[in-house]
Amino acid sequence: MNHYVNILTGAWVQVAGTVIAAVGETVILKGEQRGFRLVSIGNGFEAAGNGIQGTASLRVFDGTEGERIRIAGDWIQGGGNAANVVAAELQYAGEEEAGLILDVKGDVVQAVGAGLEAYGGTLLEGPYIDLLVSGNTIQALGCILEGIGEVLIIKGDEETGLPVTTFGSYAQVAGAIMAAVALTKRYEEEGLLVGEKRVYPFNQGDGTIWEKMRNAETTKSQGRRMADV
């Protein structure tokens, strides 16, 4: 079993969940109660995606601090999504205040999890790390925006709170897609999806962009040395 494929599966399941949740928030913005059910389903997908990622990541854990933090972030983010599922169901059942309060808590937990994933990524080396960190950071910011919008709604300012919450949900979509693309490209580049792992920075005659970049830098250095002579 290729656990890296499972990690990508989890990442893209999470993307699907963010899209469903964002559609749900849009429906809620239009005043339709059924949007809460979509938000519940979407967050369920997100929680499942986090769980798949976290489990598969443990199988290939290399002992580095960056990966340790990222795995912890996966599980924490999944916990926040689970809380949001319950919160959406409460609001769908008409218990709006209790649901909103739990929603805010779930968003905070999600933001912490995504933030940890972003921070853990900064401790890693390899291709597409910057894109991965950016995606996780945008997800964290999206969760924070959702929480802010929900606090405004609790205070009675639905006119401002609902659009802010909806915008935050779409920010999560963008961040999740960026993170999933980064992981997909990274694993393809590293040969992890076909069981031919390459060590970064790559310089094994495999024609990767990393080898070309390294060779180009070597050529420049040799040219400078020759000029000095």
Number of C-alpha atoms within 10 A of each C-alpha: 5 13 18 21 17 19 26 23 19 25 26 23 24 30 25 20 28 29 25 25 29 26 20 25 27 22 18 20 18 11 11 12 16 13 24 24 22 26 30 27 21 27 29 25 27 32 28 20 26 28 23 23 27 22 19 21 20 16 11 13 12 11 9 11 13 19 21 17 19 23 25 18 27 26 21 24 29 30 21 26 27 21 24 29 27 18 27 26 19 21 20 19 13 12 13 16 15 14 23 21 15 21 27 24 17 25 26 21 24 30 28 20 27 32 24 26 28 27 19 21 23 15 14 15 12 16 21 18 19 16 19 24 25 20 27 29 23 24 31 29 21 28 29 23 25 29 25 20 25 27 19 18 19 17 10 11 13 17 12 13 23 23 18 20 28 24 20 26 29 22 23 31 24 19 27 30 23 21 28 24 19 22 21 21 14 19 22 15 20 20 14 17 18 12 10 10 13 15 11 14 15 20 17 11 8 11 10 14 13 17 17 15 14 14 13 12 12 12 12 12 12 12 11 11 10 9 8 7 5
